[in-house]
Amino acid sequence: MAFNSELARLLEHPAIWRGTSVARAEVLSSGFAALDERLPGGGWPRSGLIEILVSRLGVGELTLLLPLLAALTSGPQARSCVWVAPPFEPFAPALAAHGVALERVLVVRVPAAQKRLRGGALWAFEQALGSGACDLVMAWAKRPRGKEVRRLQLSAERGRTLGVLFRPSQAAAESSHAALRMTVEPSAYGVRVNLLKSKGGVRGCVEINLLPAGN
């Protein structure tokens, strides 16, 4: 009996996938009911690596994460939410208007000389993921190697951190160790999310309305 109890606890670890049976994992609501219905467990994973693939930057991918940012930064035991070398300057007033606690937001800037060296931003991303000091770490990369993505996934699990890696939509044709992968495209009232890899969730497209209520 003791062995069975220990095995049951082991199988509940979020890093273990049991085919059609999904280990119970902590999740956070995305803030969008239509998306939660398709995500494994009903929300974003509390830890691990996810990939968001976009045809171009600024199609609504960050707006999709604002409810998550607000929830993570406002908790009583909130850790840092880190942006690693963002392509655009985060607009603090807009973040605050959506309930994001700015004192929990850190921006890591990578000097131009280091950007030219492969892995500059990815190295910072990996260190932040595994530090144990962050709830969420976001980074942008064009063509990370498969082994680099694997290290990122392991670091996110070790640090109990959610990592979000933004990549070009062309990366959809590549395999990845990320636990969750999706493309995000603009649509009439918000974005169209296509779940490409979703262990325990529902694959396929879902339309997300990003406009304020009443519009």
N, C-alpha and C positions, 0 to 999 in steps of 0.2 A: 504493500500500500504506500509506504514511504517513497519507494522508487517511482510509482505512478504519479504521486503528487509532485515530485521534483521534475519529472518529464513534462507534466502539464504546464508547470510554470515556465520551463524552458521553451516550450512551443508557443507561449504567448509573447515571446520577444518579437518586437516589430521587424527585426532583420530576417526573420524566418518566414518563408512563404511555403504553405502546405498545399499547393495545387489548387483545387476547387474549394478547399477549406482555408479560410483566412484567419490568422492569429489576431486576437484582439489587439488593436493598436490605438494609441491616443491620437485623436484628430482634433482639428479646430475648424469650425465652420468657415466657409469661404465668404459668407455674407450674401451669397446668391443661391437661392433654393434650387434652381434648375441645375446648377453645377454640383451642389452637394449631393443631389440625387444620383449622380454618376460617379462621384469620387469614391474610392474605397473607404468604407467606414463612415461615409457621410461628411467628409471634409478634407482639408489639407492634412497631410501627415505631420505629426508633431516633430518628427526628426527624419533625416534621410535626405537624399538628393532628388530634386525634380528638375526637369528641363522644360523651358518654355521657348518654343521656336517661332520666330516672327519673320515675315517677309521684309519688313523694315521697322526701324525703331519708332516708338511713339504711336502704335496702332491701338493702344488701350491696355497693353500688358501690365503696366504699373497700376493703372486704375483698378484692374482686376484684383490686385493684391492689397489695396488700401484697407479694406476691412480687416484683413489679417494683420497688417502692420499696426492698426489701431488696437486690436485685441492684445497683441503680444507686448506692446510698449506700455499698456495701461494696467497690466496685472500687478498684484501686490508683490510678487517676486520676479518682476520683469528683469531680463538680462538685456544686453545690447542688441540692436538690429543694425547690421553693418552693410554698407554699400561699398563694394570694392571696385574702384576705378569706373564709376558710372559715366556713360557717354555724354550725359547732360547734367547740368547742375541741379540737384534736388531743390524744389521750390518750397521753402519752409512754410510760408503762409498757407499754401494749398494742403500740405501734409497736416498742419495743425487744424485746419478747417474740417478735415476728415477724422479728427480725433486721435491723431498720432502724437504721442508724447515726444517732443523733439529732444528732450534731454537723454532719451534712450537711443537716439539715432547717431551713428558714427559713420563718417565718410572717409574711406581710405583712398588716398590719391597716389598713383604710381607715376614717378617722374618719366618724362618722355624717353630718356636714355634707357630706362629699365623696360619700358613698353616694347622697345625694339628687341629686347632679349626674350626669347620664348619662355613663358612660364612666370613672368614677373607678376602679373595680376593673379594667375592661377595659384602661384605659391602663396600669396597673401590670402587668397580665398581658402586654400587648404588649411593654413595655420589658424585662421579665424574659426573655421568649422570645427576643428578638433580642440579648440582652446577650452571649451566648457564655459565660456563667458558670454556666449551669444545665443539668442533665441532664433534669430534669422540672419542669414548672410546671403547677399545677392551679388552676382558677378556676371560679366559679359565676356564671351569668348567666341571666336570665329571657328577655329578648327582644333579643339583639344584632342589629344590622342586618347585611344580607348583606355590605356593604362592610367592616364591622368584622371579620366572620369571615374575609373574604379577607385583610385586613391581618394578622390573627393567624396564618393559615397561612403567609404569606410571612415573617413574623418568625420563626416556628418553623424554617423552612427555613434562614433566614439564620444563626440562632444554633445550628444543628445540635442543636435541643432538641425533646423530645417535649412537646407541650402537650395537656392534657386539659381540655376545657370541659364542665362539667356543666350540663345544661339540662332544663327540664320535658319530659315525654314528648309534650306537644302539639306540640312543635317538629318532630316527625317528619314533619309534613305540609309543612314548609318545605324549600326547597332550601338547600344549604350547600356551601361550598368546602372543608370538612373532608375529609381523605383517607379517614377511616374514621368511620362513624356506627353506633351501636347503642343499643338500648333495654335496660334492665336492670330486671327485675321479680322480686319474691320468689317462691320456689317452696318445695316441701316441705322440701328439704334444703339449699337454698342460693339460687341465683338462676337465672332463665331469661334468657339473652342472645339477642337477636334482631338479627342483623347486617343493617342497612338499606342501608349503602353500604360496599362492601369491594372495592376495585380489586384484582383478582387473587385474592381470597379466595372463600369460599363463603357466599352469603347464606342466611338462614334462622335457625331457633332451635336453641339448644343448652342443655342443662341442666348447670349447674356445681354440684358438691357442695362447699360451703364448710365443712362440719362436719369436726372433727378426725378422723383415722383411728381406727376402732374404735367410733365413735358411729353 
